[in-house]
Amino acid sequence: MPIRKATGVELRRSGFGIFARTEVVVGGRAIARLSRRDLRRIEDGIAIEGAAAVTDDLDRTLWRTEDGYYWDDDGLDAEAVALLAWDRLRRQDARVERLRKIRASEEAVVGARRERIPEDVRLFVWTRDEGRCVRCGAEEDLQFDHVIPVARGGGNAPENIQVLCGPCNRAKSDQIAR
């Protein structure tokens, strides 16, 4: 039961006084003529129900809300269209707020990236640990690990770095090594 935002909709007024007329134009094509009574009905409908049917075009209805124009293919009533338009706007606002938070957190992550373990420290630790996992002695899938995790205040000093294989490093997780 979705509604779609209608783009390129405009009301074109022409003539004067009793000869005035208003056409609903979509994409450069006039799809309906509205009388003054129709215009009043649309304004009253928006004020009372939140939405008003403007015209039908083929198998769809063009609705006007305070937020703009919408197409409906399901034969909805004014209340349903008003609620769906409100929900669409609410979700859009929530999505924008969520995107602001994501952007702010990504910017914070970029600023908080930890520095890489210096090459001289890596070489020293590799030599000290003899190119093997200090827990199981494995010589494959080796990784440099912080004894005290950086998230818990550990640094890149040689005393805080050790060589672990992948399985031992994952088993340790972010725990302080013993």
C-alpha positions as CSV (number, residue, x, y, z in Angstrom):
1,M,0.0,0.0,0.0
2,P,2.8,2.4,-0.8
3,I,2.4,5.9,-2.2
4,R,5.0,7.5,-4.5
5,K,6.1,11.1,-4.4
6,A,4.8,12.8,-7.6
7,T,7.4,15.0,-9.3
8,G,6.9,17.7,-11.9
9,V,3.4,18.5,-10.7
10,E,2.2,22.1,-11.0
11,L,-1.0,24.0,-11.0
12,R,-1.2,26.5,-13.9
13,R,-3.7,29.3,-13.6
14,S,-4.9,31.3,-16.6
15,G,-7.6,33.8,-17.3
16,F,-9.3,36.4,-15.1
17,G,-12.3,36.5,-12.9
18,I,-15.1,34.2,-13.9
19,F,-12.9,33.1,-16.9
20,A,-10.1,31.9,-14.7
21,R,-9.2,28.2,-14.9
22,T,-6.6,26.0,-13.2
23,E,-5.0,23.0,-14.9
24,V,-3.1,20.2,-13.2
25,V,0.1,19.7,-15.2
26,V,2.3,16.7,-14.8
27,G,5.5,16.5,-16.8
28,G,4.3,19.3,-19.1
29,R,1.0,17.5,-19.8
30,A,-2.3,18.8,-18.5
31,I,-4.2,16.0,-16.9
32,A,-7.2,17.8,-15.4
33,R,-9.0,21.1,-15.0
34,L,-10.0,22.3,-11.6
35,S,-12.8,24.7,-10.7
36,R,-12.6,27.1,-7.8
37,R,-14.9,24.7,-5.9
38,D,-12.3,21.9,-6.6
39,L,-9.5,24.1,-5.3
40,R,-11.5,24.9,-2.1
41,R,-12.3,21.2,-1.6
42,I,-8.6,20.3,-1.9
43,E,-7.5,23.0,0.6
44,D,-10.3,22.0,3.0
45,G,-9.4,18.3,2.7
46,I,-5.7,19.0,3.5
47,A,-6.8,21.1,6.5
48,I,-9.2,18.5,7.9
49,E,-7.9,15.1,6.8
50,G,-4.3,15.9,5.9
51,A,-4.7,14.9,2.3
52,A,-7.1,15.5,-0.6
53,A,-7.5,13.8,-3.9
54,V,-6.7,16.2,-6.8
55,T,-7.6,14.0,-9.8
56,D,-7.5,10.6,-11.3
57,D,-5.1,9.7,-14.2
58,L,-5.5,6.3,-15.7
59,D,-5.5,3.8,-12.8
60,R,-4.0,6.1,-10.2
61,T,-5.0,9.0,-8.1
62,L,-3.0,12.2,-7.5
63,W,-3.2,13.3,-3.9
64,R,-2.1,16.6,-2.3
65,T,-0.8,16.8,1.2
66,E,1.0,19.6,3.1
67,D,4.2,17.8,2.1
68,G,3.5,17.8,-1.6
69,Y,1.9,15.6,-4.3
70,Y,1.7,11.8,-4.2
71,W,0.5,9.0,-6.6
72,D,-1.7,6.2,-5.2
73,D,-2.4,3.0,-7.2
74,D,-4.4,1.2,-4.5
75,G,-7.5,3.3,-4.1
76,L,-6.6,4.6,-0.7
77,D,-8.7,7.1,1.3
78,A,-7.5,10.5,2.5
79,E,-6.7,9.3,6.0
80,A,-4.5,6.5,4.6
81,V,-2.7,8.8,2.2
82,A,-2.1,11.4,5.0
83,L,-0.7,8.7,7.3
84,L,1.5,7.2,4.6
85,A,2.9,10.6,3.7
86,W,3.5,11.4,7.4
87,D,5.2,8.0,7.9
88,R,7.4,8.6,4.8
89,L,8.5,12.0,6.1
90,R,9.1,10.6,9.6
91,R,11.2,7.8,8.2
92,Q,13.1,10.2,6.0
93,D,13.9,12.4,9.1
94,A,15.0,9.3,11.1
95,R,17.2,8.2,8.2
96,V,18.8,11.6,7.9
97,E,19.5,11.5,11.7
98,R,20.9,8.0,11.5
99,L,23.2,9.0,8.6
100,R,24.4,12.0,10.6
101,K,25.4,9.7,13.4
102,I,27.1,7.3,11.1
103,R,29.1,10.1,9.5
104,A,30.1,11.4,12.9
105,S,31.1,8.0,14.1
106,E,33.2,7.4,11.0
107,E,34.9,10.7,11.4
108,A,35.6,9.8,15.0
109,V,37.1,6.5,13.9
110,V,39.3,8.1,11.3
111,G,40.7,10.4,14.0
112,A,41.1,7.6,16.5
113,R,43.0,5.1,14.3
114,R,45.9,3.7,16.3
115,E,49.3,4.1,15.0
116,R,51.0,1.1,13.3
117,I,53.6,-0.9,15.3
118,P,57.0,0.7,14.3
119,E,59.1,-1.4,12.0
120,D,62.1,-1.5,14.5
121,V,59.8,-2.8,17.2
122,R,58.3,-5.5,14.9
123,L,61.8,-6.6,13.9
124,F,63.0,-6.7,17.6
125,V,59.9,-8.7,18.7
126,W,60.2,-11.1,15.7
127,T,63.8,-11.9,16.6
128,R,63.0,-12.1,20.4
129,D,60.1,-14.5,19.8
130,E,62.2,-16.5,17.2
131,G,59.5,-16.1,14.5
132,R,57.1,-18.5,16.4
133,C,53.8,-18.2,18.4
134,V,54.8,-17.7,22.0
135,R,51.9,-19.8,23.2
136,C,51.9,-22.9,20.9
137,G,55.1,-22.6,18.9
138,A,53.3,-22.5,15.5
139,E,55.2,-21.0,12.6
140,E,52.3,-20.2,10.3
141,D,49.6,-17.5,10.3
142,L,51.7,-15.4,12.6
143,Q,50.5,-12.0,13.9
144,F,51.8,-9.3,16.1
145,D,49.6,-9.0,19.3
146,H,49.4,-6.4,22.0
147,V,49.8,-8.1,25.4
148,I,47.7,-5.3,26.9
149,P,45.2,-4.3,24.2
150,V,45.4,-0.8,22.8
151,A,41.7,-0.3,23.8
152,R,42.8,-0.9,27.4
153,G,45.7,1.4,27.4
154,G,48.5,-0.8,25.9
155,G,51.1,0.8,23.7
156,N,53.6,-0.2,21.0
157,A,56.6,-0.8,23.3
158,P,58.4,-4.0,22.6
159,E,57.5,-5.3,26.1
160,N,53.8,-5.1,25.1
161,I,54.1,-6.8,21.7
162,Q,54.3,-10.6,21.1
163,V,54.0,-13.0,18.2
164,L,50.9,-15.2,18.2
165,C,49.4,-17.5,15.6
166,G,45.9,-16.7,14.3
167,P,44.1,-19.3,16.4
168,C,45.9,-18.3,19.6
169,N,45.3,-14.6,18.9
170,R,41.6,-15.2,18.3
171,A,41.4,-17.3,21.5
172,K,43.0,-14.4,23.5
173,S,40.5,-11.9,21.9
174,D,41.0,-8.6,23.8
175,Q,42.0,-10.2,27.1
176,I,45.3,-9.2,28.7
177,A,47.8,-12.0,28.1
178,R,49.3,-14.0,30.9
